[in-house]
Amino acid sequence: MIELALPAGTIKEAIAAFKAGADAVYFGMKDFSARKGAGNFSEEDLSRIRRYALENGKKIYITVNTLIDDNDFPKLYETLKTIDAYGCDGLIVQDLGVARIVRKDFPSLPLHGSTQLAVHTTSGVKALQKLGFERVVLSRELNLDEIARIRKDCPDIEIKVFIHGALCYGFSGLCMASHCITGRSANEGSCAQICRSWFRDEETGKRYYPFSLEDLDAGLLVRKLMEIGIDSLKVEGRLKGPEYVDAVTRYYRAIIDGEDERKYQHAVSVSFQRKSGPGFLLPLKPGHQIMTTGTFPGHRGEKIGRILDQRGRKILVETDRKIKAYDGLMVLLQDKGLSVPYRFSAKLGETLDNRAILFMPDDEKIPSGTPLYMISDSALNMKAISESELPLMRKNIEARISIEEGSITITAGSISERYGCLIQDSDNSPDNAINTIFAQSGALPIQLNPIKLENSIGKCYINPSELKKIRRDFLEKLSASIHDDRHYVEEADESESIILPPRYKIEGERTPWNMEGVKIDGRTFISFPAVRYDEKSIFRAMEERLKKIENPVVGLNNIGDLIFASAHPEYSYFADIYMYLPNREAAKLLKETVPSLIGGYLWIERDSYKNPWPIKPTIANTYRPPLFISRSCYRHDGLGLSCTDCKRHNTFHAEQNGRHYVIYADDCTTIVREEKREQKIWTVPSAK
């Protein structure tokens, strides 16, 4: 049976998902999570949800899916030690340096490749498999045919596919818009969601949301993914609440189980949903349905009717659904070509059949005929669980307790302690009381279980308060004795490396990569595309090109390029800007995998690094990469132009807050770059 995995920003969403029928949840800890805005999990939360999952046959996956700085390795080790102590069913990782550390020092944690790795080809999956990954979360840009081909080509590794939630405009992991415009790193969990803000087309002057993609709703296509043999289905949304998680879980549980999913569609819509559709799962043929959200990028909910008339603060509405007190409602008002949300809570007056009078909170004028949306349903509000209702997970340690004249001796783990105590005559045995008291553990993550009791005295009495004091002292000593003292050790043997040219010198005319090659100082620098859909033709083209140039140095821009490098050890390679080098461990893994690696660009969001490194990285933080690389065609999806007269290579210009952008739409792939003009400080644009 295929697995259904739901997001959990906090333990509340995790329990909501499990109770609604999810097989698994995924969440982040307080550090190194790509969703800093989520509540995320403390050690105590992890303890509780791990125990719940084990007792109920569920699975948990933990995200450690940001890029790590060299200085963060000691803190990373503490996070990994905590996770290792309780265990999990998969560690979702983006940073290859983290993968190397996990593989080397935490081998019990299964490695899962994050969608942030932009894996969208057979070679990408196979490369991660060779690196020790057990599961790969594919990029959201793939269609069903491409997913099926990867499944067929890679039968011995688990594949996970997104089926619901927000779609990023750019490939996950490759998006630089937030960093370039606001200084906030999407790859460190602080995405500013530039794609959800409006821009102005410089040719027409029109304001619009060209990069705001509709939400993904795979719906019945899930059954096709089941036929393909996908192992796990993933829902996006760690920033969403328990109502969203509950509704979406029930919706897809019904589809997977062959039941009627339609009864859950209302709850899904009002919990959170933009304009939605199948995303990239269906091939993007010419004239396909436009994938952007139109004039409004936010939560639309469910359209339930329209405004008929207004008298002051009273409005008459016609609806398909009964409105209740405290339901959340919304209308979209027009302002210079954009839709501006006006949200209010329902205060009901008279109702008759499908019409109702509502009282508005202010004097906002709403034109007759304006559509009315329900954005929350008061009947669906969930009572939040209390974390304290869930018991903590304890590590069981076998113990032997001996009762002798005037003392109790406890042996467990590697320690044994003898405690003097007052033992009095009694007509009863103390065995039950001793077992009960010593099985308790207080706030410590360990407990004595099973307990083997040796009572050489027989019937006697020992004061319970004295037994509890002995238990506390022993457990504290036992806990200290089993402390995990693993820590990060710097190790990097330096090898011969070169300083690369300034990054802008080796890019293509319209792309940040260059498969033609640029000759600089006796070497020809050539690089793979970070995004490609016909990988075999790309590899063949690179092989042919390399035969014709002198002294080539090949840039690796995607994890799949490691397969090419393994097949062609005769060439020299460098880690290009999309084969991220954020730390020495990532560099070391690449060097171990590609011995002929002779250089690499430091991750462009870094301006320095801390030695030792196996190769000397070239700092490239002044290079301005594209904001977006997208499979959504800007010409068709962003501007709404027909595919009929498309020339396949198009250039457009947009502006936002005084910053200017050039957009290349080549063969339906979009690359958005900032133009080199005098720039202003970026602020979130408002529609008013």
Secondary structure, DSSP 8 states (H G I E B T S, - for coil): --EEEEE-SSHHHHHHHHHHT-SEEEEEBSSS-S-TTS--B-HHHHHHHHHHHHHTT-EEEEEE-S---GGGHHHHHHHHHHHHHH--SEEEE--HHHHHHHHHH-TTS-EEE-GGG---SHHHHHHHHHTTEEEEE--TT--HHHHHHHHHH-TTSEEEEEEEE---SS-TTT--HHHHHHS--GGGT----GGGS-EEETTT--EE-TT-B-EEE-GGGHHHHHHHT-SEEEE--TTS-HHHHHHHHHHHHHHHTTS--GGGHHHHHHHS--SEE-TTSS---TT----B-TT--S---EEEEEEEEEETTEEEEEESS---TT-EEEEEEEETTEEEEEEEE--EEEEETTEEEEE-SS-----TT-EEEEEE-GGG------GGGS----EEEEEEEEEETTEEEEEETTEEEEEE---B--SS-SHHHHHHHHT--TTSSEEEEEEEEEESS-S-B--HHHHHHHHHHHHHHHHHHT--------------------GGGG--SSSSS-SS-EEETTEEEEE--S--S-HHHHHHHHHHHHTTSSSEEEEE-STTHHHHHHH-TTSEEEE-TTS---SHHHHHHHHHH-TTEEEEB--TT-S---S--SS--B--TT----SEEESS-IIIIIT---STT--SEEEEEEEETTEEEEEEEETTEEEEEE-SS-----------
